[in-house]
């Protein structure tokens, strides 16, 4: 039974990540074409567009002191800081999934080959999407919790991050 659940949970996560919000406009969906997208958020969107998308998903959002925003709701949090957006494990319902299984699911979702890096915060898997944007899965990250006391309860483990990378300049160009 446990083996079956370990197989089914990542598949359910992949389906949940792929499901668009019903309130999203067609234009916002087209903005994220070919970009790594999690819960309707991608780096082709402006910060206000990201906040609006999350507010349509019943989050309460406000700007933060890190050139980004912070949204909370449904016992989860999304935190944007300059060129990165972090999703708490509760946001994606991945708190009870093994770290390596989550990395595999995210690699499939983002179509990015993930590589492991050991860090002071417990290690991470990262990969790059076709447009130069990045996705990382952190096992633990006390660094995120230290940014703001209000984030402390949310960012414990299995944190997913998308990074802007080269997508800001139109994607990777090999010409």
Secondary structure, DSSP 8 states (H G I E B T S, - for coil): -HHHHHHHHHHHHHHHHH---TT--HHHHHHTTTS--BTTB-TTS-HHHHHHHHHHTT-EEEE-TTSSEEEEETTEEEEEETTEEEE-HHHHT-TTS-HHHHHHHHHHHHT---EEE--TTS-EEEEE-TTS-EEEEEEE-HHHHHH-GGGTTT-SEEEEEEE-GGGGGTS----
